[in-house]
Amino acid sequence: MSFKDADADDAGFGARIRSALLWRSGSQIVSQMISWIVTLAVIRLLDPADYGLFAMTQVILNFATFLNGYGLVSALVQSETLDSHKLRQAFGIMLLLNGGLAVAQLLIAPWAADYYDQPMVADLLRVQALLYLSTPFISIPEALMGRALDFRRPALVNLIAAIASAAVALVGALSGWGVWTLVFAPIAGFWVKAVGYVLATGFRPIPSFNFRGTGAMVAYGASLLGGQLFWIVQSQADIFIGGRMLDPHQLGLYAEALFLTQIFVSKFIPPLNDVAFPAYARMQKDPGRIAWSFCKAVRLLLLISCPVYLGMAVTAEPLVETLFGKKWLEMAPFVSVLALAMPFMTLQVMFAPVSNALGRPGTTARIAAVGAVVMPVAFLCGIRFGAIGLAWAWLIGFPVLTAVTVRLAGGPMGLRFADLIRAAAPGLGCSILMAGAVTAIDALLPPLPAMLRLCVLVPSGAIAFLAALMLCARGALMELAALVIRRVPPEPLSA
């Protein structure tokens, strides 16, 4: 193998970190842009029922994914030394584990189809079992490249895999494959990545089934499962419950509305949390300073995200028609309700790096456990009102989960509800005023094509939001402008 571990004492270590960040973030942005463009094109060609059937299979896949052994990869990256024998052992474990998951999915497929009362679900799950078989060929090379802080080669491979997946998706949608388009596209991407990673690292995929001395590695991977299990229950309960009660068309409308409204919180918050964790960790001896910094982060992030969410809520109809086409217009009410729940989700997920930085990872697990109870109960109640009831379950359940999170995670750093309300007030309050102005303007508009209507409402909302900030929260506006435009850091906490 041609990879050598990065040395923290090496003079070029900092440069390797900067290069790694550049390649990783840059390739992720490009790959995500390709994915979004193709996704919007494919959505216009497929039907909501296709996405409903696909969503049913994702409950099984997402549950099995947390058992696919990626914790072993974390153990390999963390290990002080790594030899070829340990790599072969890890590869052997991954082969057995993911092969077992593939077989288990083949056996479960008929039961899943009976549960959803959709025979095609069984066929989809049988083909999707191929995804697990690619995992060992991806995960072990990833460990090698992660230890070497070499993200250039994986960035190029990921870009090629994204293009391959996008090409299969477009060909499938244009050729009338229907729901199979959503199945074959990720399979193509995963296997292109698997072959590319093996070639890029020179890793020889020869397993060892002599597992002596792997106890620590297995224990480390197992230690990560608890919190992940609670999160899987919380995040998949809606589709698991809705898939049995709803037809594929209604489930597809709900699933894609959730995809649209979660783009910001799922794609932009995790990278920010990756940066926040080490920043909070350096302040762990001063909880008061962490609380101040956290409130500052909440204020700035909600100033950016709340106008997006509330703007999405009041422009749902022209937004959906412009992005997805007229046949998806039934999705608009789901978007309107779900978008109102996303500010709470944005706030809730910001607490995890704080708890971990304070040396309290158990707090994150307890919060996930609460979510694994609160959200399924909300979905069980909401499904009585159909698919729109699942959307309302988000708007009712997530504020409850957020309040519990503030209580459990905010206490150790001395965070008070009043502090959090003051931090959230500028972004949330001015966004509410903006939403009212956009709703009034929309009511005055004559009948217009969806895109033209959106082109009027979006700039109007931006102007209304800035005006509200100037009138009600000028200090917050100046702070945001200084940080984004002039890149001036926030003032340090005074004594």
URFENHU-V917944 format. One record per residue. N is the residue number from 1. RES is the residue in one letter. SS is DSSP state (a for helix, b for strand, c for the rest). BURIAL is # if it has 16 or more other C-alpha atoms within 10 Angstrom, else .. Layout:
n = {N N}
res = {RES RES}
ss = {SS SS}
burial = {BURIAL BURIAL}
This chain:
n = {1 2 3 4 5 6 7 8 9 10 11 12 13 14 15 16 17 18 19 20 21 22 23 24 25 26 27 28 29 30 31 32 33 34 35 36 37 38 39 40 41 42 43 44 45 46 47 48 49 50 51 52 53 54 55 56 57 58 59 60 61 62 63 64 65 66 67 68 69 70 71 72 73 74 75 76 77 78 79 80 81 82 83 84 85 86 87 88 89 90 91 92 93 94 95 96 97 98 99 100 101 102 103 104 105 106 107 108 109 110 111 112 113 114 115 116 117 118 119 120 121 122 123 124 125 126 127 128 129 130 131 132 133 134 135 136 137 138 139 140 141 142 143 144 145 146 147 148 149 150 151 152 153 154 155 156 157 158 159 160 161 162 163 164 165 166 167 168 169 170 171 172 173 174 175 176 177 178 179 180 181 182 183 184 185 186 187 188 189 190 191 192 193 194 195 196 197 198 199 200 201 202 203 204 205 206 207 208 209 210 211 212 213 214 215 216 217 218 219 220 221 222 223 224 225 226 227 228 229 230 231 232 233 234 235 236 237 238 239 240 241 242 243 244 245 246 247 248 249 250 251 252 253 254 255 256 257 258 259 260 261 262 263 264 265 266 267 268 269 270 271 272 273 274 275 276 277 278 279 280 281 282 283 284 285 286 287 288 289 290 291 292 293 294 295 296 297 298 299 300 301 302 303 304 305 306 307 308 309 310 311 312 313 314 315 316 317 318 319 320 321 322 323 324 325 326 327 328 329 330 331 332 333 334 335 336 337 338 339 340 341 342 343 344 345 346 347 348 349 350 351 352 353 354 355 356 357 358 359 360 361 362 363 364 365 366 367 368 369 370 371 372 373 374 375 376 377 378 379 380 381 382 383 384 385 386 387 388 389 390 391 392 393 394 395 396 397 398 399 400 401 402 403 404 405 406 407 408 409 410 411 412 413 414 415 416 417 418 419 420 421 422 423 424 425 426 427 428 429 430 431 432 433 434 435 436 437 438 439 440 441 442 443 444 445 446 447 448 449 450 451 452 453 454 455 456 457 458 459 460 461 462 463 464 465 466 467 468 469 470 471 472 473 474 475 476 477 478 479 480 481 482 483 484 485 486 487 488 489 490 491 492 493 494 495}
res = {M S F K D A D A D D A G F G A R I R S A L L W R S G S Q I V S Q M I S W I V T L A V I R L L D P A D Y G L F A M T Q V I L N F A T F L N G Y G L V S A L V Q S E T L D S H K L R Q A F G I M L L L N G G L A V A Q L L I A P W A A D Y Y D Q P M V A D L L R V Q A L L Y L S T P F I S I P E A L M G R A L D F R R P A L V N L I A A I A S A A V A L V G A L S G W G V W T L V F A P I A G F W V K A V G Y V L A T G F R P I P S F N F R G T G A M V A Y G A S L L G G Q L F W I V Q S Q A D I F I G G R M L D P H Q L G L Y A E A L F L T Q I F V S K F I P P L N D V A F P A Y A R M Q K D P G R I A W S F C K A V R L L L L I S C P V Y L G M A V T A E P L V E T L F G K K W L E M A P F V S V L A L A M P F M T L Q V M F A P V S N A L G R P G T T A R I A A V G A V V M P V A F L C G I R F G A I G L A W A W L I G F P V L T A V T V R L A G G P M G L R F A D L I R A A A P G L G C S I L M A G A V T A I D A L L P P L P A M L R L C V L V P S G A I A F L A A L M L C A R G A L M E L A A L V I R R V P P E P L S A}
ss = {c c c c c c c c c c c c a a a a a a a a a a a a a a a a a a a a a a a a a a a a a a a a a c c a a a a a a a a a a a a a a a a a a c c c c a a a a a a a a a c c c c c a a a a a a a a a a a a a a a a a a a a a a a a a a a a a a a a a c c c a a a a a a a a a c a a a a a a a a a a a a a a a a a a c c c c a a a a a a a a a a a a a a a a a a a a a a a c c c c c a a a a a a a a a a a a a a a a a a a a a a c c c c c c c c c c c c c a a a a a a a a a c a a a a a a a a a a a a a a a a a a a a a c c a a a a a a a a a a a a a a c a a a a a c a a a a a a a a a a a a a c c c c c a a a a a a a a a a a a a a a a a a a a a a a a a a a a c a a a a a a a a a c a a a a a a a a a a a a a a a a a a a a a a a a c c a a a a a a c c c a a a a a a a a a a a a a a a a a a a a a a a a a c a a a a a a a a a a a a a a a a a a a a a a a a a c c c c c a a a a a a a a a a a a a a a a a a a a a a a a a a a a c c c c c a a a a a a a a a a a a a a a a a a a a a a a c a a a a a a a a a a a c c c c c c c c c c c}
burial = {. . # . # # . . . . . . . . . # # . # # # . # # . . # # . . # . . # # . . # # . # # # # # # # # # # # # # # # # # # # # # . # # # # # # # # # # # # # # # . . . . . . . . # # # # # # # # # # # # # # . # # . . # # . . # # . # # . . # . # . . # # . # # # # # # # # # # # # # # # # # # # # # # # # # # # # # # # # # # # # # # # # # # # # # # # . # # . . . . # # # # # # # # # # # # # # # # # . # # # . # # . # . . . # . . . . . . . . . # # . # # . . . . . # # # # # # # # # # # # # # # # # # # # # # # # # # # # # # # # . . # # . # # . . . # . . . # . . # # . # # # . . # . . # # # # # # # # # # # # # # # # # . # # # # # # # # # # # # # # # # # # . # # . . # # # # # # # # # # # # # # # # # # # # # # # # # # # # # # # . . . . # # # # # # # # # # . # # # # # # # . # # . . . # # # # # # # # # # # # # # # # . # # # . # # # . # # . # . . . . # . . # # . # # # # # # # # # # # # # # . . # . . . . . . . # . . # # . . # # . # # # . # # # # # # . . . # . . # # . # # . . . . . . . . . . . . . . .}
